[in-house]
Amino acid sequence: MEEMPLAHLNRAAIQTASQQMLWEVEAPPETIVAVPNLDDYDRIIVAFSGGADSTACVLHLLDCGVPASRIHLHHHLVDGDGDCFMDWPVTESYCRAFARAFNMEFSVSYRVGGFEREMNRVDASTAPVSIPFGSGRKLIGGSGPLGTRRKFPQQSSNLSVRWCSGALKIGVCDSWINNDPQFLRGKTLLITGERAEESKARSKYKTFEPHRADNRNGKYVKRYVDHWRPVHGFLKPQVWEIIRRYRVEPHVSYRLRFSRASCLGCVFLGRNEWAAVRVISPRQFNKISTYEQSFGVTIHRKKSVEQLANEGDPPDLDPFWLEVARSTEWTLPIFTDNWTMPIGAFGDSSCGPS
């Protein structure tokens, strides 16, 4: 399906679309969040996906009095430097637009070749990671042990089989922190948006702890990095209330009935979401389906994405937001005067963490 330009969309059209509000929510009492002494840190970095939880982390920092100039948003490109395969085409542009709107520093890192190259590994090393380095970029790794994947990540909390999170996000961030010399100077606070409500596994995460890349007591190399999860105790209504209060237009996924802003082709999708993916991006859907047939192993093991999509309810998707989702450029304002709750905000989607 050919992508359509967004240049003709104006503010009146945005406001008209935003008036299609299907949800109203009263936020619960304010959550008491233990806040580290934010003045102690030389840099504050938010792992920013563009989703509601990482957005709430950024806005909570502003609520805590942190100047926007001190907040650095760091985004992991799931598809790396290749074509859009699993992610939403507009995600990177949305994240950049968000950073510009708040006058915050922004950077990206990625596994070279992204999801598709890692999935297709046959007797090969995992590709190197590209990290920001001074005014340029630097490649890290790429000469590790040989291995073969040739199948999609599976639905599991075990990152050895749900390898996308480890290889394309967690490991990429670790490579940046472990290899950029800026992290050897002063103290760093890394912020992520996991919430206890999301899953049993995430409910056990600590709210504040040294990051795994921390080496503050090292004999030769000293790297002081703390890890804070400021919205760990938030419930969904509290996440959406802070987004509403700042009038932030959320990622388009929520306008298209998805309850998360993870990959468009997230392995946790259910049948209704796969039916929606087939409409939103037939090219990406067909490519995923073709790979399943080639591997002889489906994402869900028992059913292919084609079978799941056929079983899903036919999606009723807003043409305005479909156009936004299919573009690689986010041209809408990040702040909207007529904020409305997106239809997917409280959806019962099976796409989620474990």
C-alpha positions as a LaTeX table, in Angstrom:
\begin{tabular}{lrrr}
\hline
Residue & $x$ (\AA) & $y$ (\AA) & $z$ (\AA) \\
\hline
Met1 & 0.00 & 0.00 & 0.00 \\
Glu2 & 1.44 & 3.32 & $-1.03$ \\
Glu3 & 2.22 & 5.79 & 1.73 \\
Met4 & 0.37 & 9.10 & 1.51 \\
Pro5 & 1.87 & 12.51 & 2.33 \\
Leu6 & 0.78 & 14.28 & 5.49 \\
Ala7 & 1.50 & 17.84 & 4.43 \\
His8 & $-2.16$ & 18.63 & 3.77 \\
Leu9 & $-3.25$ & 17.78 & 7.30 \\
Asn10 & $-4.01$ & 20.95 & 9.25 \\
Arg11 & $-4.78$ & 21.76 & 12.86 \\
Ala12 & $-8.54$ & 21.82 & 12.22 \\
Ala13 & $-8.38$ & 18.27 & 10.91 \\
Ile14 & $-6.38$ & 17.20 & 13.94 \\
Gln15 & $-8.90$ & 18.72 & 16.30 \\
Thr16 & $-11.81$ & 17.14 & 14.43 \\
Ala17 & $-10.19$ & 13.72 & 14.72 \\
Ser18 & $-9.39$ & 14.27 & 18.39 \\
Gln19 & $-13.05$ & 14.88 & 19.16 \\
Gln20 & $-13.80$ & 11.20 & 18.58 \\
Met21 & $-13.28$ & 10.48 & 22.28 \\
Leu22 & $-14.53$ & 7.09 & 23.39 \\
Trp23 & $-12.99$ & 6.92 & 26.85 \\
Glu24 & $-13.14$ & 9.14 & 29.90 \\
Val25 & $-11.25$ & 8.22 & 33.04 \\
Glu26 & $-10.93$ & 9.58 & 36.51 \\
Ala27 & $-7.38$ & 9.18 & 37.74 \\
Pro28 & $-6.88$ & 7.46 & 41.11 \\
Pro29 & $-5.20$ & 9.31 & 43.98 \\
Glu30 & $-1.69$ & 10.41 & 43.20 \\
Thr31 & 0.91 & 7.69 & 43.59 \\
Ile32 & 3.68 & 8.37 & 46.09 \\
Val33 & 6.92 & 7.89 & 44.17 \\
Ala34 & 10.26 & 7.63 & 45.93 \\
Val35 & 12.46 & 10.16 & 44.14 \\
Pro36 & 16.25 & 9.97 & 44.19 \\
Asn37 & 18.12 & 13.21 & 44.63 \\
Leu38 & 18.01 & 14.27 & 40.98 \\
Asp39 & 20.48 & 17.10 & 41.55 \\
Asp40 & 23.16 & 14.49 & 42.28 \\
Tyr41 & 23.34 & 13.34 & 38.66 \\
Asp42 & 25.43 & 14.79 & 35.88 \\
Arg43 & 23.11 & 13.31 & 33.25 \\
Ile44 & 19.56 & 11.96 & 33.26 \\
Ile45 & 18.69 & 9.61 & 30.41 \\
Val46 & 15.24 & 8.24 & 29.61 \\
Ala47 & 14.99 & 5.09 & 27.50 \\
Phe48 & 12.27 & 6.53 & 25.27 \\
Ser49 & 10.13 & 4.28 & 23.08 \\
Gly50 & 7.43 & 6.84 & 22.34 \\
Gly51 & 4.91 & 4.75 & 24.27 \\
Ala52 & 2.70 & 5.96 & 27.10 \\
Asp53 & 4.88 & 4.63 & 29.94 \\
Ser54 & 8.15 & 6.18 & 28.77 \\
Thr55 & 6.25 & 9.39 & 28.02 \\
Ala56 & 4.91 & 9.37 & 31.58 \\
Cys57 & 8.49 & 8.99 & 32.85 \\
Val58 & 9.57 & 12.14 & 30.99 \\
Leu59 & 6.59 & 14.14 & 32.21 \\
His60 & 7.07 & 12.93 & 35.77 \\
Leu61 & 10.64 & 14.25 & 35.66 \\
Leu62 & 9.25 & 17.65 & 34.67 \\
Asp63 & 6.78 & 17.40 & 37.56 \\
Cys64 & 9.78 & 16.77 & 39.83 \\
Gly65 & 11.29 & 20.07 & 38.71 \\
Val66 & 13.96 & 18.72 & 36.37 \\
Pro67 & 14.63 & 21.27 & 33.59 \\
Ala68 & 14.01 & 19.90 & 30.10 \\
Ser69 & 17.58 & 20.83 & 29.21 \\
Arg70 & 18.85 & 18.16 & 31.64 \\
Ile71 & 16.78 & 15.33 & 30.17 \\
His72 & 18.24 & 13.19 & 27.38 \\
Leu73 & 15.87 & 10.91 & 25.43 \\
His74 & 17.50 & 7.80 & 24.00 \\
His75 & 15.67 & 5.63 & 21.49 \\
His76 & 16.53 & 2.14 & 20.23 \\
Leu77 & 15.84 & 1.57 & 16.54 \\
Val78 & 14.43 & $-1.96$ & 16.47 \\
Asp79 & 14.92 & $-2.28$ & 12.73 \\
Gly80 & 18.36 & $-0.71$ & 12.92 \\
Asp81 & 19.63 & 1.00 & 9.80 \\
Gly82 & 17.54 & $-1.21$ & 7.52 \\
Asp83 & 14.04 & $-1.00$ & 6.10 \\
Cys84 & 11.05 & $-0.90$ & 8.44 \\
Phe85 & 10.23 & $-4.54$ & 9.12 \\
Met86 & 8.69 & $-4.95$ & 12.58 \\
Asp87 & 8.32 & $-1.42$ & 13.98 \\
Trp88 & 5.77 & 1.29 & 13.21 \\
Pro89 & 7.13 & 3.37 & 10.29 \\
Val90 & 6.40 & 6.64 & 12.12 \\
Thr91 & 7.89 & 5.78 & 15.53 \\
Glu92 & 11.38 & 7.26 & 15.14 \\
Ser93 & 10.01 & 10.49 & 13.69 \\
Tyr94 & 7.43 & 10.74 & 16.47 \\
Cys95 & 10.15 & 10.36 & 19.12 \\
Arg96 & 12.29 & 13.03 & 17.49 \\
Ala97 & 9.30 & 15.38 & 17.27 \\
Phe98 & 8.54 & 14.80 & 20.96 \\
Ala99 & 12.12 & 15.69 & 21.91 \\
Arg100 & 12.04 & 18.85 & 19.76 \\
Ala101 & 8.71 & 19.93 & 21.26 \\
Phe102 & 10.17 & 19.75 & 24.78 \\
Asn103 & 13.64 & 21.02 & 23.77 \\
Met104 & 15.28 & 17.83 & 25.03 \\
Glu105 & 18.43 & 16.17 & 23.75 \\
Phe106 & 17.76 & 13.07 & 21.61 \\
Ser107 & 19.90 & 10.21 & 20.37 \\
Val108 & 19.50 & 6.71 & 18.95 \\
Ser109 & 21.38 & 3.44 & 19.04 \\
Tyr110 & 20.75 & 0.21 & 17.18 \\
Arg111 & 21.96 & $-3.23$ & 16.22 \\
Val112 & 23.28 & $-3.00$ & 12.65 \\
Gly113 & 20.74 & $-4.62$ & 10.34 \\
Gly114 & 18.19 & $-4.60$ & 13.13 \\
Phe115 & 15.57 & $-7.26$ & 13.79 \\
Glu116 & 15.68 & $-8.83$ & 10.33 \\
Arg117 & 19.43 & $-9.40$ & 10.21 \\
Glu118 & 19.51 & $-10.86$ & 13.72 \\
Met119 & 16.59 & $-13.17$ & 12.96 \\
Asn120 & 18.28 & $-14.46$ & 9.79 \\
Arg121 & 21.62 & $-15.29$ & 11.42 \\
Val122 & 23.09 & $-18.61$ & 10.22 \\
Asp123 & 26.46 & $-19.60$ & 11.72 \\
Ala124 & 27.21 & $-15.91$ & 12.16 \\
Ser125 & 27.99 & $-13.50$ & 14.96 \\
Thr126 & 25.45 & $-11.04$ & 16.25 \\
Ala127 & 25.92 & $-7.78$ & 14.36 \\
Pro128 & 27.73 & $-4.84$ & 15.97 \\
Val129 & 25.90 & $-2.05$ & 17.77 \\
Ser130 & 25.97 & 1.52 & 16.49 \\
Ile131 & 26.15 & 4.04 & 19.33 \\
Pro132 & 26.39 & 7.84 & 19.49 \\
Phe133 & 30.02 & 8.76 & 20.11 \\
Gly134 & 31.06 & 12.37 & 20.46 \\
Ser135 & 29.85 & 14.20 & 17.36 \\
Gly136 & 29.62 & 10.96 & 15.38 \\
Arg137 & 28.92 & 7.27 & 15.82 \\
Lys138 & 30.92 & 4.18 & 16.68 \\
Leu139 & 30.45 & 0.46 & 16.05 \\
Ile140 & 30.81 & $-1.86$ & 19.03 \\
Gly141 & 31.18 & $-5.65$ & 18.84 \\
Gly142 & 30.28 & $-7.87$ & 15.93 \\
Ser143 & 32.90 & $-10.58$ & 16.43 \\
Gly144 & 31.20 & $-12.70$ & 19.05 \\
Pro145 & 30.43 & $-16.44$ & 18.97 \\
Leu146 & 28.73 & $-17.88$ & 15.91 \\
Gly147 & 25.07 & $-18.81$ & 16.15 \\
Thr148 & 21.89 & $-19.45$ & 14.21 \\
Arg149 & 18.37 & $-18.15$ & 14.82 \\
Arg150 & 16.10 & $-18.49$ & 11.77 \\
Lys151 & 12.90 & $-18.02$ & 13.74 \\
Phe152 & 10.95 & $-15.22$ & 15.37 \\
Pro153 & 11.22 & $-14.45$ & 19.09 \\
Gln154 & 8.72 & $-16.44$ & 21.14 \\
Gln155 & 6.19 & $-15.31$ & 23.72 \\
Ser156 & 8.18 & $-15.79$ & 26.91 \\
Ser157 & 9.74 & $-13.93$ & 29.81 \\
Asn158 & 12.93 & $-15.86$ & 29.01 \\
Leu159 & 15.04 & $-13.49$ & 26.93 \\
Ser160 & 16.98 & $-16.37$ & 25.38 \\
Val161 & 13.86 & $-17.21$ & 23.35 \\
Arg162 & 12.21 & $-13.77$ & 23.36 \\
Trp163 & 15.52 & $-12.54$ & 22.03 \\
Cys164 & 14.22 & $-9.27$ & 20.49 \\
Ser165 & 14.20 & $-7.43$ & 23.83 \\
Gly166 & 17.70 & $-8.53$ & 24.78 \\
Ala167 & 19.41 & $-8.26$ & 21.41 \\
Leu168 & 17.74 & $-5.12$ & 20.08 \\
Lys169 & 17.04 & $-3.03$ & 23.18 \\
Ile170 & 18.62 & $-4.11$ & 26.48 \\
Gly171 & 21.94 & $-5.23$ & 25.03 \\
Val172 & 22.11 & $-2.19$ & 22.75 \\
Cys173 & 21.67 & 0.19 & 25.68 \\
Asp174 & 24.30 & $-1.68$ & 27.69 \\
Ser175 & 26.76 & $-1.37$ & 24.81 \\
Trp176 & 26.26 & 2.39 & 24.75 \\
Ile177 & 26.78 & 2.84 & 28.48 \\
Asn178 & 29.74 & 0.47 & 28.60 \\
Asn179 & 31.59 & 2.08 & 25.70 \\
Asp180 & 30.83 & 5.80 & 25.65 \\
Pro181 & 33.49 & 7.61 & 27.72 \\
Gln182 & 30.97 & 10.21 & 28.92 \\
Phe183 & 29.67 & 7.60 & 31.38 \\
Leu184 & 33.07 & 7.49 & 33.08 \\
Arg185 & 32.58 & 11.08 & 34.19 \\
Gly186 & 30.26 & 11.90 & 37.06 \\
Lys187 & 26.98 & 10.14 & 37.81 \\
Thr188 & 24.30 & 8.89 & 35.43 \\
Leu189 & 20.64 & 8.15 & 36.10 \\
Leu190 & 18.99 & 5.85 & 33.55 \\
Ile191 & 15.19 & 5.81 & 33.58 \\
Thr192 & 12.89 & 3.14 & 32.13 \\
Gly193 & 9.12 & 2.83 & 32.14 \\
Glu194 & 8.31 & $-0.67$ & 33.37 \\
Arg195 & 5.20 & $-0.80$ & 35.57 \\
Ala196 & 4.28 & $-3.44$ & 38.17 \\
Glu197 & 0.72 & $-3.64$ & 36.84 \\
Glu198 & 1.92 & $-4.96$ & 33.48 \\
Ser199 & 2.94 & $-8.46$ & 34.54 \\
Lys200 & 3.92 & $-10.65$ & 37.45 \\
Ala201 & 7.56 & $-10.53$ & 36.35 \\
Arg202 & 7.62 & $-6.74$ & 36.18 \\
Ser203 & 5.91 & $-6.41$ & 39.54 \\
Lys204 & 9.09 & $-7.85$ & 41.07 \\
Tyr205 & 11.41 & $-5.25$ & 39.53 \\
Lys206 & 13.11 & $-2.89$ & 41.92 \\
Thr207 & 12.14 & 0.75 & 41.63 \\
Phe208 & 15.68 & 1.99 & 42.21 \\
Glu209 & 18.98 & 0.11 & 41.98 \\
Pro210 & 22.47 & 0.31 & 40.46 \\
His211 & 22.29 & $-0.36$ & 36.73 \\
Arg212 & 23.89 & $-3.60$ & 35.52 \\
Ala213 & 26.51 & $-1.50$ & 33.67 \\
Asp214 & 27.42 & 0.25 & 36.91 \\
Asn215 & 31.02 & $-0.24$ & 38.02 \\
Arg216 & 31.42 & 2.44 & 40.66 \\
Asn217 & 33.68 & 0.22 & 42.76 \\
Gly218 & 35.85 & $-0.97$ & 39.89 \\
Lys219 & 39.59 & $-1.01$ & 40.47 \\
Tyr220 & 40.50 & 0.68 & 37.19 \\
Val221 & 37.25 & 1.60 & 35.42 \\
Lys222 & 34.65 & 3.44 & 37.45 \\
Arg223 & 31.21 & 3.97 & 36.01 \\
Tyr224 & 28.47 & 5.30 & 38.31 \\
Val225 & 25.04 & 4.46 & 36.83 \\
Asp226 & 21.77 & 4.17 & 38.75 \\
His227 & 18.55 & 2.75 & 37.32 \\
Trp228 & 15.20 & 4.31 & 38.31 \\
Arg229 & 11.69 & 3.17 & 37.35 \\
Pro230 & 9.62 & 6.19 & 38.41 \\
Val231 & 6.25 & 4.92 & 37.13 \\
His232 & 6.65 & 1.39 & 38.45 \\
Gly233 & 3.75 & 1.91 & 40.85 \\
Phe234 & 1.52 & 3.80 & 38.42 \\
Leu235 & $-1.76$ & 2.33 & 37.23 \\
Lys236 & $-2.90$ & 2.96 & 33.66 \\
Pro237 & $-5.24$ & 5.84 & 34.58 \\
Gln238 & $-2.34$ & 7.66 & 36.23 \\
Val239 & $-0.17$ & 7.23 & 33.14 \\
Trp240 & $-2.87$ & 8.68 & 30.92 \\
Glu241 & $-3.72$ & 11.46 & 33.36 \\
Ile242 & $-0.20$ & 12.91 & 33.26 \\
Ile243 & $-0.20$ & 12.70 & 29.44 \\
Arg244 & $-3.58$ & 14.46 & 29.36 \\
Arg245 & $-2.38$ & 17.15 & 31.76 \\
Tyr246 & 0.57 & 17.99 & 29.50 \\
Arg247 & $-1.69$ & 17.82 & 26.40 \\
Val248 & 0.65 & 15.42 & 24.60 \\
Glu249 & $-0.67$ & 13.74 & 21.47 \\
Pro250 & 0.16 & 10.06 & 22.05 \\
His251 & 1.78 & 7.66 & 19.62 \\
Val252 & $-0.57$ & 6.79 & 16.77 \\
Ser253 & $-0.78$ & 3.13 & 17.86 \\
Tyr254 & $-3.18$ & 4.13 & 20.65 \\
Arg255 & $-5.44$ & 5.91 & 18.14 \\
Leu256 & $-5.62$ & 2.66 & 16.14 \\
Arg257 & $-6.92$ & 0.52 & 19.04 \\
Phe258 & $-3.54$ & $-0.86$ & 20.21 \\
Ser259 & $-2.98$ & $-0.71$ & 23.96 \\
Arg260 & 0.79 & $-0.38$ & 23.62 \\
Ala261 & 3.31 & 1.33 & 21.36 \\
Ser262 & 5.64 & $-1.62$ & 21.04 \\
Cys263 & 6.50 & $-2.95$ & 17.56 \\
Leu264 & 3.71 & $-2.97$ & 15.00 \\
Gly265 & 4.52 & $-6.68$ & 14.58 \\
Cys266 & 5.04 & $-7.39$ & 18.29 \\
Val267 & 5.21 & $-11.13$ & 19.00 \\
Phe268 & 2.63 & $-10.68$ & 21.77 \\
Leu269 & $-0.12$ & $-9.56$ & 19.41 \\
Gly270 & $-3.45$ & $-11.35$ & 19.48 \\
Arg271 & $-5.76$ & $-12.17$ & 16.60 \\
Asn272 & $-7.50$ & $-8.78$ & 16.52 \\
Glu273 & $-4.18$ & $-6.95$ & 16.46 \\
Trp274 & $-2.85$ & $-9.14$ & 13.62 \\
Ala275 & $-6.04$ & $-8.40$ & 11.68 \\
Ala276 & $-5.28$ & $-4.70$ & 12.22 \\
Val277 & $-1.62$ & $-5.06$ & 11.17 \\
Arg278 & $-2.75$ & $-6.61$ & 7.89 \\
Val279 & $-4.78$ & $-3.46$ & 7.19 \\
Ile280 & $-2.26$ & $-0.92$ & 8.52 \\
Ser281 & 0.78 & $-2.30$ & 6.66 \\
Pro282 & 0.11 & $-5.18$ & 4.26 \\
Arg283 & 3.76 & $-5.13$ & 3.19 \\
Gln284 & 5.07 & $-5.74$ & 6.70 \\
Phe285 & 2.36 & $-8.30$ & 7.46 \\
Asn286 & 3.07 & $-10.27$ & 4.28 \\
Lys287 & 6.80 & $-10.24$ & 4.95 \\
Ile288 & 6.29 & $-11.61$ & 8.46 \\
Ser289 & 3.95 & $-14.29$ & 7.10 \\
Thr290 & 6.44 & $-15.27$ & 4.40 \\
Tyr291 & 9.21 & $-15.67$ & 6.97 \\
Glu292 & 6.98 & $-17.91$ & 9.11 \\
Gln293 & 6.44 & $-20.18$ & 6.11 \\
Ser294 & 10.16 & $-20.16$ & 5.31 \\
Phe295 & 11.18 & $-21.04$ & 8.87 \\
Gly296 & 8.50 & $-23.68$ & 9.37 \\
Val297 & 8.06 & $-22.22$ & 12.87 \\
Thr298 & 5.39 & $-19.63$ & 13.58 \\
Ile299 & 5.54 & $-16.86$ & 16.18 \\
His300 & 2.71 & $-18.46$ & 18.14 \\
Arg301 & 3.84 & $-22.01$ & 17.37 \\
Lys302 & 0.28 & $-23.36$ & 16.92 \\
Lys303 & $-1.08$ & $-20.76$ & 14.49 \\
Ser304 & 0.38 & $-18.55$ & 11.80 \\
Val305 & $-0.18$ & $-14.80$ & 11.69 \\
Glu306 & $-2.43$ & $-15.42$ & 8.67 \\
Gln307 & $-4.62$ & $-17.76$ & 10.70 \\
Leu308 & $-4.74$ & $-15.35$ & 13.63 \\
Ala309 & $-5.62$ & $-12.40$ & 11.38 \\
Asn310 & $-8.38$ & $-14.44$ & 9.73 \\
Glu311 & $-9.84$ & $-15.23$ & 13.17 \\
Gly312 & $-9.70$ & $-11.59$ & 14.32 \\
Asp313 & $-12.56$ & $-9.15$ & 14.15 \\
Pro314 & $-12.44$ & $-6.95$ & 11.04 \\
Pro315 & $-10.78$ & $-3.73$ & 12.26 \\
Asp316 & $-12.64$ & $-0.42$ & 12.10 \\
Leu317 & $-9.68$ & 1.93 & 11.85 \\
Asp318 & $-9.88$ & 5.71 & 11.49 \\
Pro319 & $-8.57$ & 6.67 & 7.99 \\
Phe320 & $-6.98$ & 9.83 & 9.40 \\
Trp321 & $-4.81$ & 7.91 & 11.85 \\
Leu322 & $-4.13$ & 5.16 & 9.32 \\
Glu323 & $-2.51$ & 7.78 & 7.13 \\
Val324 & $-0.43$ & 9.02 & 10.05 \\
Ala325 & 0.70 & 5.47 & 10.93 \\
Arg326 & 1.79 & 4.64 & 7.38 \\
Ser327 & 4.04 & 7.66 & 7.05 \\
Thr328 & 7.70 & 7.77 & 8.05 \\
Glu329 & 7.31 & 11.45 & 9.00 \\
Trp330 & 5.38 & 12.71 & 12.02 \\
Thr331 & 4.17 & 16.18 & 11.03 \\
Leu332 & 1.41 & 16.72 & 13.61 \\
Pro333 & 1.84 & 18.92 & 16.68 \\
Ile334 & 2.98 & 17.11 & 19.82 \\
Phe335 & 0.77 & 19.38 & 21.93 \\
Thr336 & $-2.96$ & 19.46 & 21.24 \\
Asp337 & $-5.51$ & 21.89 & 22.63 \\
Asn338 & $-8.37$ & 19.39 & 22.33 \\
Trp339 & $-6.85$ & 16.34 & 23.98 \\
Thr340 & $-8.97$ & 13.19 & 24.00 \\
Met341 & $-8.37$ & 9.73 & 25.41 \\
Pro342 & $-7.20$ & 7.40 & 22.61 \\
Ile343 & $-9.41$ & 4.42 & 21.94 \\
Gly344 & $-6.61$ & 1.93 & 22.68 \\
Ala345 & $-5.55$ & 3.42 & 26.02 \\
Phe346 & $-7.51$ & 0.91 & 28.10 \\
Gly347 & $-7.90$ & $-1.77$ & 25.48 \\
Asp348 & $-7.64$ & $-5.42$ & 26.42 \\
Ser349 & $-4.84$ & $-6.15$ & 24.02 \\
Ser350 & $-2.83$ & $-9.32$ & 24.34 \\
Cys351 & 0.23 & $-7.43$ & 23.24 \\
Gly352 & 2.25 & $-6.93$ & 26.36 \\
Pro353 & 5.29 & $-7.91$ & 28.36 \\
Ser354 & 5.76 & $-11.04$ & 30.38 \\
\hline
\end{tabular}
